[in-house]
Amino acid sequence: MPKIQASTVAEHRAAQRAALLDAARALLSQDPDQIPSLADVARHAGLARSSAYSYFKSRTDMFDVLVADTFPRWSAFVENQMAEAHTPGSRILAYVEANLQLVARGDHALARAMATVGNSEVLATSSRLLHDSLEAPLRAALAEHGASDPNRMAEVIQSIVYALSRMIESGLDLPTATGLARELLTPYVRPAAA
C-alpha cells in the first residue's frame, strides 16, 4: 500500500482528488482548446495514471466533477466582492466587475472547455444553479436600490456582463471593459451612493 501524505486515509484521498481537479483546471487554463486526458491530468498532478482512475471513471466523469467544483467557486467570488461593497449601487457594480474579472482570468473559457467534454445535463444543472445563486444577491441589490422590476433589471445587467465578456474574450483588456461598465452604469447607481 502506498504511503499516505495526510493524517488519515480519507484526508489523503481528498487531497489527491483535489490535486487531480486542480491539475485539470490548470491544464485547461493553459490551453482551453486542448482537452487533457486522465493520464495528462495525473502526470500534471504528480500522480500515477492509475490514481486518476481510482477517483474518476472517465475523463467525462472528471470534468463533470470539475464543473460542479468550479461553479460554486465562481459564485463565492462574486458574492464576496459584492459583500465588500457598502451601498446597493456599489454592490451592483461589484457584481459586474467581479464577473468580468473571472472572465478575464480565464474562468469562462475554462467553463466552456469543460462543457465540450462533460455531461451536458450536469453542465446545464450546474450552470442554472450558478446563475440562480449569482442573480439572487444582484436582484436583492437592485430591489434595495429602488429598481421597479429587479428581476428584469437583473437580466439587463446580465446582458451587459455577457456583452463585455465576449469583448474580453475577443481581446479587450479588463480595465477598458470595467471602464465601459462603469461609464454605462454609474449614472444609474449614483443616486444610491449619494
N, C-alpha and C positions, 0 to 999 in steps of 0.2 A: 504494500500500500504506500502511495507517495506521501511524503511528509507534508502536513498541512501548515499553512502560513498564518493561522489565526488560533485563538484560544479554544474554539470549538469547530467541529466539522461543519456545522451549519453556517458559521461565520465565514469559514474558508470557502464553502460553496457559493455563498452570497458574494464574496469578494471576487471570485473567479468569474462568476456570471456578470457582475458589474464590469469587470475588466474586458470581457468579450464585447459587451454592449458599447463601452467607451471606445474600444478599438474599431468597431463597426462604424460608430459615429465619426471617428477621426478619419477613417479611410474615405467615407462618403463626403466628408467636408473637404478633403483634399481634391477629390475628383467626383462630383455628383453624377457624372455620366458613366462612370466605371463602377458597376455593382460588384463588390467583392464577394468571393466565395467564403464558405465557412473556414476553409483552410487558410485563406488570406487573413481572415479576422483573427484566427487562433495564432498565426505566426506574428501578427502585429501586436497581439496581447502577450506574446512570450509564452504561449501555451502550446501543448501538443494538439494536433488536428483532432485526435480522438476526444480531447477535452471538450471541444466545441460541440461535438455530437452528444456528449453526456448532458449538455444543458439545453440543446435545441435539436429538434427532429430534422430540421432542414433549414436552408437559407431563408425560405419564406417564413418559417416559424420564428426565426431570429428577428427578421425585420418586422413582423407583427408585434413582437415584444418591444422592439426598439420604438415603433410608433407609439405604443401605449406608454412607454417611458418618456419619450421626448415631448409629447404634447402637454402633459402636466407641468413640465419644466418651463415651457413657453408661457403657459398661463400664470404660473407662480411669479415669473419675472415681470410680466405686465402688471399683475396685481401689486407686487412690491413697489414698482415705480409709481403706481397710482396712489398707494398708501402714503408715500412720502410727500405728496402734494397736499397743500393746505386749504384749497378752495375747490369748489366744483369745477370751475373753469380750468384751473391748473390740472385737475385730475383728468379732464377730457384731453388736454394737450399731452399729458403724460402717457395716456393710453396710446395715442397716435405715435408719439415719439418712441415709446418702448417697442411697439410692433415694428417700426421702421428700423430700429437698432438690430432687432433679431433678423430681419430680412438682410440687412447689410452684413451682418455677421455670418450669414450663410445658412441660417436655420431653416428658412423657407425652401431653399434649394435642396436642403437635406430632406425635408419632408416630402418634396416632390420625388426625389430619388427613391426614398423608401416606398413611395406609392407604386413605383414601377415593378417592384419585386414582391411586395407584401400582399396580403389578403385584402381585397377591395372592401369586404364587409367590415373587417377590423378597422381599416383606414376610415371608412365612412362613419362608423360609430365613434371612433376617437376624434375625428375632425368635428363632428356635430357636437360632441361633449366639449371640445376645446372652444368652439365658437360660442356655445351657450355660456360656458364659465367665464369667457372673456367679456361677453356683452352684458352680463348681469351688472358688474360694477360700472360699466360705461353707462348703461341705462339709468342706474341709480344717480350717477354724477349729473347726467343730463336732466333728470327729474328735479334734483336739488338745485340745479342751475336755472330751472324755470322753463324747460322745453315743453311746448304744448303737447307734443306727442313723442315721448322719449324712445319708444320702440322704433318708429320710423326715422327719427333723427339719428339713432344708433346705426341704422342702415346707411344713412347719408355719410356719417363719419367713417363707417367701414368702407364705403366706396372710395373715399379719399385715401384711406390706408392701402386699398388694393391698387389704385392708380399709381400712387407713389412707390409702392412695392415693385410694380412692373418696371417703373423708371429706374429704380435702383438696380434691379436685375439686368437692365439694359445698359448699365454703366454710369448712371447718375450717382454722384457721391452723397453720402449720408448728410453732411452739413447743408448741402443745397436742397435735398429733399425735405429736411427738417425745416429749413427756412421757408420753403414753399407752403408747408403745412401751417407754420406759424402765421405767414402772411395772410393765408386764407381764413384761418380760424380765430386769430387774435381779436378781430372786431366782434365776433360772436361771443367769445369767452370773457372779454374785458369787463363787461358790467358786473359779473360775479366777483371779479378780482378787485373791483373798486371799493 
